[in-house]
Amino acid sequence: MNPLATQITTNTLGPRPKWTFCSGNSAMPPTAEHPPMSQPVHSDADFAHPTHPFAYVVNVPLITMTPENGSTEVWLGTHTDSGLHVQEGMHGERASGRIMAEVLEQRRAVRPPCQPTVPKGAIVLRDLRLWHAGIGNQTGDVRVMLAMIHFAPWYRNPMRLELAEDLKPIVEGQAALDVLVDWVTKEQALERYLNRGFGNAYDFGQRA
């Protein structure tokens, strides 16, 4: 609900974007058994989707992100040529959203990816269609980043948040976002939040 973030998403998506996704994204420190590993370059829009902006991811690092601790690799400009035609698999498949190797190399010759350093508490906004990859953490500290999605008010995604009731005054005290939420007790929220889905368990597509 940061006003700078909501001003941007409102300007590009329309009045009162829908906030229906909130999660944590942690890059764990390596161990002898588990060296740093990175995701394949992919798009979160692993389904047929509009060719214009319909959703923005709002990322907030809770620790300064660097290339060493796994700041997200981003392929700037790729949201304009993102779609199923450049992906290896459909939603629900093992390779869903993964960008084809030959397409990646063609793009690399035009504009290679970057791994920005992002201060703790800063805001990173990216189009849901943008190609990106989680990069392995080479340090001893957990790299934690919040991930939230603002959808256009006209976009028919049925997802809802589950938040603790003690947050209700804060959420209902703002008017910039349409927050679709199921309220639970604080105890229920703390008990269940680590048992969420991950990866392509989430479906960001539309429903009729």
N, C-alpha and C positions, 0 to 999 in steps of 0.2 A: 504493500500500500504506500510505498515511497512516492511522494508527489512528483518527483522528477521522472520516475519510471512510468507512472500512470499518465502523466502529460504526454509522454512520447507514444505510449501504446494507444491512448485515446485519439491522438492526432492521426495515427496511421490505420487504426482498426475501426474507429467509430466510437460514439459516446458510450460510456460505461462498459468497457470490455468485461468479459466473464473470467473470473479467476476460479479455476476448477481443478488445478493440479498444484501440489506442493510436496516436495520431497527433499531428501538429503543425498548428496553425491560425495562419497568419500574414497580417496585414493590411499590405500593402506601402505604402511612402510614395508619394504621387502624383508624376506627372511631367507635363510639358506635354502629352504625347500621351495620357496616361492619368490623368485627374482622379479624385478619390475616387469610388468606386462602392459601392453597398450591395446586399446580397442581397434578394430578395423575402422577406417574412415567411413562414416555413414551419415545418413540423414534421418532425423526422427520422423519425418513424414514418409513412412514406408507404406503408403496407400495412395490411391488416386486422390488428388487434392487440387485446389485452385492454383492458378499460376500467378496470383497476386497475394499480398500479405493477408493471412487469416489468423496467425497466432505468433506471439513472441515469447520466447523464453527469457525470464528474468533471473539471472544468476547473481548470488551474493556470496563471495568467499568469506568464511569465518576465520581464515588464516591467510596471510599474504600468499598468493599463488605465484609460483615461479616455474620455469622449465624444469628445474631440478626436482620439485616436489609434485609435479604433475599438473601444471596448468593446462587447460583444454586446448588442444590444437584446433585451429579454425582455418577454414579455406574461404577467405573473404571473396564476396561476389558470387559465390556458387548458388545462392538462393534463387538467382534468376534463370538457372538452367538445371533445376533439380526436379526430379520426377522418377517415375518407374522406369523410364527408358534408360537411365544410367545406373540402376540398382540391380543387384544380383538376385534378390529374393523379395517376395511379397510378405506382408504382415503375417506373423505367426510362423514363418519359416526360419530356419537357422541363420540364413544370410539376409534376413529382412533389412532393408535400408542400406546394405553395404554397397559402396560405390565400386563399379567395375574397375579393375586394375588399369586397363588401357585408357579409360576415361580420366582416371587420376593422373596418369603420366602426361596426358595431353594438357590437362589443367595446370600441372606443375610447371610446364614449359612457359605458360602464360603468366601465372601468378602462384608461386609456391605457398604452402601454408605457413602460419606463424603460431608461436606459443607466447602469448603476452605475459608480462608480469603485472599482476592485479593486486592492489593493496587490500588488506583486510577491511571488510565493510563497504567496499566499492560496489558499483552496480554494472553488470555486463548484460546488455540486451542483444539477443540474436533472433533472427527469423527462424522459425521452426524448421524451415526447409534447408537451412545452411548445412553444408558438409562440415563434419567435425569429428574428433576422436578423443577419448580419454587416454591420457598418457601415463605410463608407469611412474610411480613415486620412488625416487632414489634416495630419499632422506629418512630420518628416523621419526619424523612427525607425521601424524595423520593429516592429510589435506582434505578439509571439509568445505563443501560448497552447497548452499541452498539452491534449489531449482524450482521455480514457479512458472506457470504458463498463463498468459493472458490471451484468451480467444476473442475474436471479433464477436460483437453482440448478435450478429446474424448467423454465426456458425453453429450448427446443430450438433455439438458434442455433448453427450449426456453425463459426463463425469461430474462428480461432486467431491468437495473436501469433507474431511472429518476432523473437527476441531473441538478442543475442550471448551466447556461452557464458560470458563472464566475469561475467555477471549471475546465473548459476545459483545460486551460494551465497546470494545475497540473496533470490531468489524462492523457493527451496526452504527457506529458513530461516524462513519465515512460515507461519502456518496460517489466517489470516483469510479468504483468497481462494483459490478454485480457479482457478489460472492455467493456461490451456490454451495451450501454447507449443511451437513448433518451434525447436530450438536451432540456431544457425549460428555460424560463426566471426565474430570481431569484424570481420575484413576484409570478409566477405560482407555483414554488416549495414551497414557504412559504405558499401559499394558500391551497395546496393540501396535504402536507405531513402528516397531522393528520388524513386524511381520507383513509388511506391504509387498506388493509385487515388485519386479524389477525388469529392466530391459524391455522387450516387446510384449510383456504382460499387459502393458497399458495400450489402449487403443485410442488414438487421438482423432480418429475419423469421425465423420458425421453420421447421424441417424435421421431417418425420414420422420 
